[in-house]
Amino acid sequence: MSGDPADLTIAEAAAALRSGALSAADLLAAVRRRAGATEAQLHAYLTLDVEGAERAAEAADAALSRGEDPGPLAGIPLAIKDNMCTRGIETTSGSRLLAGYRPPYDATVVGRLRAAGAVIVGKTNLDEFAMGSSTENSAYGPTRNPWDPDRVPGGSSGGSAAAVAVGSALGALGSDTGGSIRQPAALCGIVGLKPTYGLVSRYGLVAFASSLDQIGPFARTVEDAATLFEAICGHDPSDATSYRGVPPVVRPTLEAGPEGLRVGVIAELAGEGNEPAVLAAFGRTLEALEVAGAEVREVSLPSIPYALDAYYLIAPAECSANLARFDGVRYGRRLPGDTVEQMMAATRRDGFGPEVTRRILLGTYALSAGYYEAFYGRAQQVRTLVIEDFARAYGRVDVLVCPTSPTTAFAIGERTEDPLAMYLADVCTIPSNLVGGPGISLPVGRDGAGLPIGFQVLAPPLGEAVLLRAARAVEVLAGFAARPALATSEAR
Ligand code: GLN
């Protein structure tokens, strides 16, 4: 094998494993070396499962040497956001409240990856309970951006994004409630896919906002993201919201190209609110699509300016209900108190960080008697308008596009004192969570400081085939091949 196996894509690594050019044990060792060389700066991981990963790599090597076809993920080192349950392995959701919590079971997605032969390297850092856009809300300290360690990796799945960007995992899982897969993918220069609501089981995901949460993959290529998506999607009787039909088939049309594709540019999200470098890279990509035979037109979705406001009522309202279960009795840490109420109050006051506390207060207020209709009810009406706008647009175009994030990676600390500035990081990603359709971000260029710029493609619910076809077309046209400083530095 020439080169460092930690730099391989999942498809390349799978081919090397099958041909015998590489063993799963050597691949794991390479990924661990990369983690060893970068973690002190990056802090992408909260927990490494050293023994479990070794056992899984051995099992994959044994299957390969028996000449079995163990599938596309056998022996592939992957990382899991720390809000997904892993049996016997600490699962903190980035919170002090869950410090030391070891779930008695694997989340369905984790079980599916293990069954596919994947090697779970460890659990990645996140904003506490997935609330945030920078991974600075983690109770365990921030993750840094591998392109520039003075900047954030995005969030809330910043650890997963940074690990994949730097090569301390070949792929990863994240969760996306308002953009937490796509926005960190954009800021770290990799691919991040939020599948259709209901296509991937949330059983074993620590719930944030249940009408919005969705698990999805990070990878370095669209094809790899498709491979991970195929491995984790499909009905799960343990998740009452799981889609019962046959999941979309994405592979046959992946390479169908941009010709004839009807691409709608979201007028409300593709204009002045974005940094000039982001707009320039977006515009260049549109031109390339047009030259390659796509039909590009502008589409207006007039309710979009209200989507962020609706999200910041709906998501906190749902989180205030979901986080009620962290009461000091059933999970994680407990602080003493003279009465049960005092114990619960002390545990929650100590266990939740400021952003989570803010969300619980906002959400409780929005749901309280006398305010329910004015806040939560209104937000749900806006959500319906957004759904209708998208449905109308998809009557005319196959996919919708806009930048993933209005800015490239911002500095550590830049927005921590200003929650509204932080919330704006997700202005382009939140609408599709309200709608439930799939979305993907992929890198298409870099700004003057060398930071990656993400391009977002959206499709109607269950439209993963056309979504991934469009994304693959953009990937070919953009030809983004740069790697972050930390993945290539000699200092490593
Ligand atoms: N940044 C958004 C929030 O703070 C979205 C988070 C997410 O998708 N989990 O709510």
Residues whose N, C-alpha, C, O or C-beta is under 5 A from the ligand:
A	BS01	LIG	A130 M131 G132 S133 G155 S156 S175 D176 T177 G178 G179 S180 D426
